[in-house]
Amino acid sequence: MPAKKAEEPTFEQSVERLEALIEAMENGDTPLADLVAKFGEGSKLLKQCQAQLKEAELKIEQLNIKTGELETFDDSSEK
């Protein structure tokens, strides 16, 4: 049976972890191998944050100002 994929952290959790990684990396006491691992983790978190921000941006763009409801996006007119 395949292992369940870990739940993606919230935007706020990702930013908090990124800040902790940056602080640890700037400390200067971290061995090179750990720096590389932290950089990789930070890059992954950054991509997750960017995706979450893009998703939020799209929802805001779809928000109907008059009703406060999300509008259904219809891309059939683009064909």
GUNUDO-578933 format. One record per residue: residue number from 1; x, y, z of N, C-alpha, C, O in turn. Coordinates in Angstrom, 1 decimal. Atoms other than C-alpha are relative to their C-alpha. Layout:
// GUNUDO-578933
+-----+--------+--------+--------+--------+--------+--------+--------+--------+--------+--------+--------+--------+
! seq !   n_px !   n_py !   n_pz !  ca_px !  ca_py !  ca_pz !   c_px !   c_py !   c_pz !   o_px !   o_py !   o_pz !
+-----+--------+--------+--------+--------+--------+--------+--------+--------+--------+--------+--------+--------+
! NUM !      X !      Y !      Z !      X !      Y !      Z !      X !      Y !      Z !      X !      Y !      Z !
...
+-----+--------+--------+--------+--------+--------+--------+--------+--------+--------+--------+--------+--------+
***
This chain:
// GUNUDO-578933
+-----+--------+--------+--------+--------+--------+--------+--------+--------+--------+--------+--------+--------+
! seq !   n_px !   n_py !   n_pz !  ca_px !  ca_py !  ca_pz !   c_px !   c_py !   c_pz !   o_px !   o_py !   o_pz !
+-----+--------+--------+--------+--------+--------+--------+--------+--------+--------+--------+--------+--------+
!   1 !    0.8 !   -1.2 !    0.0 !    0.0 !    0.0 !    0.0 !    0.9 !    1.2 !    0.0 !    1.8 !    1.3 !    0.8 !
!   2 !   -0.8 !   -1.2 !    0.1 !    1.5 !    3.4 !   -1.0 !   -0.2 !    0.9 !    1.2 !   -1.3 !    1.0 !    1.8 !
!   3 !    0.1 !   -0.9 !   -1.2 !    2.3 !    5.9 !    1.8 !   -0.8 !    1.2 !   -0.4 !   -0.8 !    1.7 !   -1.6 !
!   4 !    0.7 !   -1.3 !    0.2 !    0.0 !    8.9 !    2.1 !    0.9 !    1.1 !   -0.1 !    1.9 !    1.2 !    0.6 !
!   5 !   -0.8 !   -1.2 !    0.1 !    1.4 !   12.1 !    0.9 !   -0.3 !    0.9 !    1.1 !   -1.4 !    1.1 !    1.5 !
!   6 !    0.2 !   -0.9 !   -1.1 !    2.0 !   14.5 !    3.7 !   -0.8 !    1.2 !   -0.4 !   -0.7 !    1.7 !   -1.5 !
!   7 !    0.9 !   -1.2 !    0.3 !   -0.5 !   17.4 !    3.9 !    0.9 !    1.2 !   -0.1 !    1.8 !    1.4 !    0.6 !
!   8 !   -0.8 !   -1.2 !    0.3 !    0.9 !   20.6 !    2.4 !   -0.2 !    1.0 !    1.1 !   -1.4 !    1.2 !    1.6 !
!   9 !    0.2 !   -1.0 !   -1.1 !    1.6 !   23.2 !    5.1 !   -0.8 !    1.3 !   -0.6 !   -0.8 !    1.5 !   -1.8 !
!  10 !    0.7 !   -1.2 !    0.4 !   -0.4 !   26.4 !    5.1 !    1.0 !    1.1 !   -0.4 !    2.2 !    0.9 !   -0.2 !
!  11 !   -0.9 !   -1.1 !    0.4 !    1.1 !   29.6 !    3.6 !    0.7 !    0.6 !    1.2 !    2.0 !    0.8 !    1.1 !
!  12 !   -0.7 !   -0.6 !   -1.2 !    1.8 !   31.0 !    7.0 !    1.0 !   -0.9 !    0.6 !    2.1 !   -0.5 !    1.0 !
!  13 !   -1.0 !    1.0 !   -0.6 !    3.5 !   27.8 !    8.2 !    1.2 !    0.0 !   -0.9 !    2.4 !   -0.1 !   -0.4 !
!  14 !   -1.2 !    0.0 !    1.0 !    5.7 !   27.8 !    5.0 !    0.8 !    1.2 !    0.2 !    2.1 !    1.1 !    0.2 !
!  15 !   -0.8 !   -1.2 !   -0.2 !    6.7 !   31.4 !    5.5 !    0.8 !    0.0 !    1.3 !    1.9 !    0.4 !    1.4 !
!  16 !   -0.7 !    0.1 !   -1.3 !    7.5 !   30.8 !    9.2 !    1.2 !   -0.9 !   -0.1 !    2.3 !   -0.6 !    0.4 !
!  17 !   -1.1 !    0.9 !    0.2 !    9.7 !   27.8 !    8.2 !    1.1 !    0.6 !   -0.9 !    2.2 !    0.4 !   -0.6 !
!  18 !   -1.0 !   -0.7 !    0.8 !   11.4 !   29.8 !    5.5 !    0.8 !    1.0 !    0.8 !    2.0 !    1.1 !    0.6 !
!  19 !   -0.7 !   -0.9 !   -0.9 !   12.2 !   32.5 !    8.0 !    1.0 !   -0.7 !    0.9 !    2.1 !   -0.2 !    1.1 !
!  20 !   -0.9 !    0.8 !   -0.9 !   13.7 !   29.9 !   10.4 !    1.2 !   -0.5 !   -0.8 !    2.3 !   -0.5 !   -0.3 !
!  21 !   -1.1 !    0.5 !    0.9 !   15.8 !   28.4 !    7.5 !    1.0 !    1.1 !   -0.3 !    2.2 !    0.9 !   -0.2 !
!  22 !   -0.9 !   -1.1 !    0.3 !   17.1 !   31.8 !    6.5 !    0.9 !    0.4 !    1.2 !    2.1 !    0.6 !    1.1 !
!  23 !   -0.7 !   -0.3 !   -1.2 !   18.0 !   32.6 !   10.1 !    1.1 !   -1.0 !    0.3 !    2.2 !   -0.6 !    0.7 !
!  24 !   -1.0 !    1.0 !   -0.2 !   19.8 !   29.3 !   10.5 !    1.2 !    0.1 !   -1.0 !    2.3 !   -0.2 !   -0.6 !
!  25 !   -1.1 !    0.0 !    1.1 !   21.7 !   29.7 !    7.2 !    0.9 !    1.3 !    0.2 !    2.1 !    1.2 !    0.0 !
!  26 !   -0.8 !   -1.2 !   -0.2 !   22.8 !   33.3 !    8.1 !    0.8 !   -0.1 !    1.3 !    1.7 !    0.7 !    1.5 !
!  27 !   -0.7 !    0.2 !   -1.3 !   24.0 !   32.1 !   11.5 !    1.5 !   -0.2 !   -0.2 !    2.3 !    0.3 !    0.6 !
!  28 !   -1.4 !    0.3 !    0.3 !   27.3 !   30.9 !    9.9 !    0.5 !   -1.2 !    0.7 !    1.7 !   -1.6 !    0.4 !
!  29 !   -0.5 !    1.1 !   -0.7 !   27.6 !   27.9 !   12.2 !   -0.5 !   -1.4 !   -0.7 !   -0.1 !   -2.4 !   -0.2 !
!  30 !    0.6 !    1.1 !    0.6 !   25.8 !   25.5 !    9.8 !    1.0 !   -0.7 !   -1.0 !    1.6 !    0.0 !   -1.8 !
!  31 !   -0.9 !    0.6 !    0.9 !   28.0 !   22.9 !    8.0 !   -0.6 !    0.0 !   -1.4 !   -1.8 !    0.2 !   -1.6 !
!  32 !    0.4 !   -0.1 !    1.4 !   27.9 !   23.0 !    4.2 !   -1.0 !   -1.0 !   -0.4 !   -2.0 !   -0.6 !   -1.1 !
!  33 !    1.0 !    1.0 !    0.4 !   26.0 !   19.8 !    3.8 !   -1.4 !    0.4 !    0.5 !   -2.4 !    0.2 !   -0.2 !
!  34 !    1.3 !   -0.4 !   -0.6 !   23.2 !   21.1 !    6.1 !   -0.5 !    1.3 !   -0.7 !   -1.7 !    1.4 !   -0.9 !
!  35 !    0.4 !   -1.2 !    0.8 !   23.2 !   24.4 !    4.2 !   -0.6 !   -0.4 !   -1.3 !   -1.7 !    0.2 !   -1.7 !
!  36 !    0.6 !    0.5 !    1.3 !   22.6 !   22.6 !    0.9 !   -1.4 !   -0.6 !    0.3 !   -2.3 !   -0.4 !   -0.5 !
!  37 !    1.3 !    0.6 !   -0.3 !   19.8 !   20.6 !    2.5 !   -1.1 !    1.1 !    0.4 !   -2.2 !    1.0 !   -0.1 !
!  38 !    0.9 !   -1.1 !   -0.3 !   18.2 !   23.8 !    4.0 !   -0.3 !    0.8 !   -1.2 !   -1.5 !    1.2 !   -1.4 !
!  39 !    0.3 !   -0.7 !    1.2 !   18.5 !   25.5 !    0.7 !   -1.0 !   -0.7 !   -0.9 !   -1.9 !   -0.1 !   -1.4 !
!  40 !    1.0 !    0.8 !    0.7 !   16.7 !   22.6 !   -1.0 !   -1.4 !    0.1 !    0.6 !   -2.4 !    0.2 !   -0.1 !
!  41 !    1.3 !   -0.1 !   -0.7 !   13.9 !   22.7 !    1.6 !   -0.6 !    1.4 !   -0.2 !   -1.8 !    1.5 !   -0.5 !
!  42 !    0.4 !   -1.4 !    0.2 !   13.7 !   26.5 !    1.3 !   -0.6 !    0.2 !   -1.5 !   -1.6 !    0.8 !   -1.7 !
!  43 !    0.4 !   -0.1 !    1.4 !   13.4 !   26.2 !   -2.5 !   -1.4 !   -0.6 !   -0.2 !   -2.3 !   -0.1 !   -0.9 !
!  44 !    1.3 !    0.7 !    0.1 !   10.5 !   23.7 !   -2.2 !   -1.1 !    0.8 !    0.7 !   -2.2 !    1.0 !    0.1 !
!  45 !    1.0 !   -0.8 !   -0.7 !    8.7 !   25.9 !    0.3 !   -0.3 !    1.2 !   -0.8 !   -1.5 !    1.7 !   -0.8 !
!  46 !    0.2 !   -1.2 !    0.8 !    9.2 !   29.0 !   -1.9 !   -1.0 !   -0.3 !   -1.1 !   -1.9 !    0.4 !   -1.4 !
!  47 !    0.9 !    0.4 !    1.1 !    7.5 !   27.1 !   -4.8 !   -1.4 !   -0.2 !    0.5 !   -2.4 !    0.2 !   -0.2 !
!  48 !    1.4 !    0.2 !   -0.5 !    4.6 !   26.1 !   -2.6 !   -0.6 !    1.3 !    0.4 !   -1.8 !    1.5 !    0.1 !
!  49 !    0.5 !   -1.4 !   -0.4 !    4.2 !   29.7 !   -1.3 !   -0.5 !    0.7 !   -1.3 !   -1.5 !    1.3 !   -1.4 !
!  50 !    0.4 !   -0.7 !    1.3 !    4.2 !   31.0 !   -4.9 !   -1.3 !   -0.6 !   -0.6 !   -2.1 !    0.1 !   -1.1 !
!  51 !    1.2 !    0.7 !    0.5 !    1.6 !   28.4 !   -5.9 !   -1.2 !    0.4 !    0.8 !   -2.3 !    0.7 !    0.2 !
!  52 !    1.1 !   -0.4 !   -0.8 !   -0.6 !   29.3 !   -3.0 !   -0.4 !    1.4 !   -0.2 !   -1.6 !    1.8 !   -0.2 !
!  53 !    0.3 !   -1.4 !    0.3 !   -0.3 !   33.0 !   -3.7 !   -0.7 !    0.1 !   -1.3 !   -1.7 !    0.9 !   -1.5 !
!  54 !    0.6 !    0.0 !    1.4 !   -1.2 !   32.4 !   -7.4 !   -1.5 !   -0.4 !    0.1 !   -2.3 !    0.2 !   -0.5 !
!  55 !    1.4 !    0.5 !   -0.1 !   -4.3 !   30.4 !   -6.4 !   -0.8 !    1.0 !    0.7 !   -2.0 !    1.2 !    0.3 !
!  56 !    0.8 !   -1.1 !   -0.7 !   -5.4 !   33.2 !   -4.0 !   -0.2 !    1.1 !   -0.9 !   -1.3 !    1.7 !   -0.9 !
!  57 !    0.1 !   -1.1 !    1.0 !   -4.8 !   35.8 !   -6.7 !   -1.1 !   -0.4 !   -1.0 !   -1.9 !    0.5 !   -1.3 !
!  58 !    1.1 !    0.4 !    0.9 !   -7.0 !   33.8 !   -9.1 !   -1.4 !    0.1 !    0.6 !   -2.3 !    0.5 !   -0.1 !
!  59 !    1.3 !    0.0 !   -0.6 !   -9.8 !   33.5 !   -6.6 !   -0.4 !    1.5 !    0.2 !   -1.6 !    1.8 !    0.1 !
!  60 !    0.3 !   -1.5 !   -0.2 !   -9.6 !   37.3 !   -5.9 !   -0.5 !    0.5 !   -1.3 !   -1.5 !    1.3 !   -1.4 !
!  61 !    0.4 !   -0.5 !    1.3 !   -9.8 !   38.0 !   -9.6 !   -1.4 !   -0.5 !   -0.4 !   -2.1 !    0.2 !   -1.1 !
!  62 !    1.3 !    0.6 !    0.3 !  -12.9 !   35.7 !   -9.9 !   -1.1 !    0.6 !    0.9 !   -2.3 !    0.4 !    0.6 !
!  63 !    1.0 !   -0.5 !   -0.9 !  -14.6 !   37.4 !   -7.0 !   -0.9 !    1.1 !   -0.6 !   -0.3 !    2.1 !   -1.1 !
!  64 !    0.9 !   -1.0 !    0.5 !  -17.6 !   39.3 !   -8.1 !   -0.2 !    1.1 !    1.1 !   -0.7 !    0.8 !    2.2 !
!  65 !    0.0 !   -1.1 !   -0.9 !  -17.4 !   42.7 !   -6.4 !   -1.4 !    0.3 !    0.5 !   -1.6 !    0.6 !    1.7 !
!  66 !    1.4 !   -0.4 !   -0.4 !  -21.2 !   43.3 !   -6.4 !   -0.6 !   -1.0 !    1.0 !   -1.2 !   -0.6 !    1.9 !
!  67 !    0.7 !    1.0 !   -0.8 !  -22.3 !   40.0 !   -4.9 !    0.9 !   -0.6 !    1.1 !    0.4 !   -1.2 !    2.0 !
!  68 !   -0.9 !    0.6 !   -1.0 !  -19.2 !   38.9 !   -3.0 !    0.2 !   -1.5 !   -0.2 !    0.8 !   -2.1 !    0.6 !
!  69 !   -0.1 !    1.4 !    0.3 !  -19.5 !   35.5 !   -4.6 !    1.1 !   -0.3 !   -1.1 !    1.4 !    0.6 !   -1.9 !
!  70 !   -0.9 !    0.4 !    1.1 !  -17.0 !   33.6 !   -6.7 !   -0.7 !   -0.2 !   -1.3 !   -1.8 !   -0.9 !   -1.3 !
!  71 !    0.6 !    0.2 !    1.3 !  -17.8 !   33.7 !  -10.4 !    0.6 !   -1.3 !   -0.6 !    1.8 !   -1.6 !   -0.4 !
!  72 !   -0.5 !    1.1 !    0.7 !  -17.5 !   30.5 !  -12.4 !    0.8 !    0.4 !   -1.2 !    0.3 !    1.2 !   -2.0 !
!  73 !   -0.8 !   -0.4 !    1.2 !  -14.7 !   30.8 !  -14.9 !   -0.4 !   -0.8 !   -1.2 !   -0.4 !   -2.0 !   -1.1 !
!  74 !    0.4 !    0.6 !    1.2 !  -15.8 !   30.1 !  -18.4 !    1.0 !    0.2 !   -1.1 !    1.1 !    1.3 !   -1.6 !
!  75 !   -1.0 !   -0.2 !    1.0 !  -13.0 !   29.5 !  -20.8 !   -0.4 !   -0.4 !   -1.4 !    0.4 !   -0.5 !   -2.3 !
!  76 !    0.5 !    0.5 !    1.3 !  -15.2 !   28.3 !  -23.7 !    0.0 !    1.2 !   -1.0 !    0.1 !    0.9 !   -2.2 !
!  77 !   -0.1 !   -1.1 !    0.9 !  -15.1 !   31.8 !  -25.2 !    1.4 !    0.2 !   -0.6 !    1.5 !    0.9 !   -1.6 !
!  78 !   -1.3 !   -0.1 !    0.5 !  -11.4 !   31.5 !  -25.7 !    0.4 !   -1.0 !   -1.1 !    1.5 !   -0.9 !   -1.7 !
!  79 !   -0.2 !    1.0 !    1.0 !  -11.7 !   28.6 !  -28.2 !   -0.1 !    0.5 !   -1.4 !    0.1 !   -0.2 !   -2.3 !
+-----+--------+--------+--------+--------+--------+--------+--------+--------+--------+--------+--------+--------+
***
